[in-house]
Amino acid sequence: MNHRAQIRFLPDGNRLHMQDGPIDLIVEAFGAVSEVKAAFRAAAMRFVEVLDELCGELAFLRRSASNGSRLPSGVVARRMFAAVQPYAPMTFITPMAAVAGAVAEEILAVMTSNANLSRAYVNDGGDIALHLSAGERFVVGMVERPDRTSLSGTTLFGTTTIDFSDSIRGIATSGWRGRSFSFGIADAVTVLADTAAMADAAATVIANAVDLQGHPNILRTPACELETDSDLGTRLVTCSVGELTADDVSRALGNGVEVAKSLRDLKLIRAAALDLQGTIQVVGGDCFSRLADNPVADRSAVHA
């Protein structure tokens, strides 16, 4: 039995906080009281199993995903593998690039299969899986600095509304300031996609592309020197980004925008917002229609 996991309600009494090792979830559900209770009960029962399942296949999940790789056995691991598979022919990527989104999806799936909910979300460190029934919507706030986990210490640079009629059910944010390593220099890349695992993988790839190779104000170090068992091994990851000129920012963001557009054309994402030192570029403007003009004061939204 897993005695590590910590599961408790947050002070508002509405959101469930579940933490086990590196997995840290905020869960909220809407519907009849009995249905919400059933959803939370199912989420808690499944949650205590997830980390051990992933650890059982960790060596495989930390290896480069290639078209010739065998399939993992676990449900979450398979979601991870499927999400990164489209990128394997074009870049180095491991299934770990989609772990947060895949975990969020799994917990949401058991909630909705065990309860009748109008809305629900599972937020795994900014990578979010959404459930919406007919007529429902979520307002999502975009966080400017993913390394500042408290909303009192960061700013929201805009919102987007996700409706039941949209195909979007996953949101993810990546960047060098986040909790995972990045090859690029984006402060934050927020992606909207059909699933949370897809959004997670794509955000990683786009954030890696926001870059200026060889720039003297960018410090990099081998990932293994920062985390001995990192799936990135000796590959250089970004440690700090100094002051950049407006031209530097434009070129770096341009690299990321090009990749984001190609992923949108392939329907791997629906939209992306790229932020570097206060400059924001948007791909898929219809989804992010509120981003540029309406900074958010209402902090009751789901946050990515």
FENTA-V468627 format. One record per run of one state. SS is the DSSP state (2 for helix, 1 for strand, 0 for the rest). FROM is the first residue (numbers start at 1). LEN is the number of residues. If there is no record, write none. Layout:
BEGIN
ss=SS from=FROM len=LEN
ss=SS from=FROM len=LEN
END
This chain:
BEGIN
ss=0 from=1 len=5
ss=1 from=6 len=4
ss=0 from=10 len=6
ss=1 from=16 len=5
ss=0 from=21 len=2
ss=1 from=23 len=8
ss=0 from=31 len=2
ss=2 from=33 len=24
ss=0 from=57 len=1
ss=2 from=58 len=4
ss=0 from=62 len=2
ss=1 from=64 len=1
ss=0 from=65 len=10
ss=2 from=75 len=11
ss=0 from=86 len=8
ss=1 from=94 len=1
ss=2 from=95 len=20
ss=0 from=115 len=4
ss=1 from=119 len=6
ss=0 from=125 len=2
ss=1 from=127 len=6
ss=0 from=133 len=4
ss=1 from=137 len=7
ss=0 from=144 len=7
ss=2 from=151 len=3
ss=0 from=154 len=2
ss=1 from=156 len=8
ss=0 from=164 len=6
ss=1 from=170 len=5
ss=0 from=175 len=13
ss=1 from=188 len=6
ss=0 from=194 len=2
ss=2 from=196 len=14
ss=0 from=210 len=8
ss=1 from=218 len=5
ss=2 from=223 len=4
ss=0 from=227 len=9
ss=1 from=236 len=6
ss=0 from=242 len=4
ss=2 from=246 len=20
ss=0 from=266 len=5
ss=1 from=271 len=6
ss=0 from=277 len=2
ss=1 from=279 len=5
ss=0 from=284 len=18
ss=1 from=302 len=2
ss=0 from=304 len=1
END
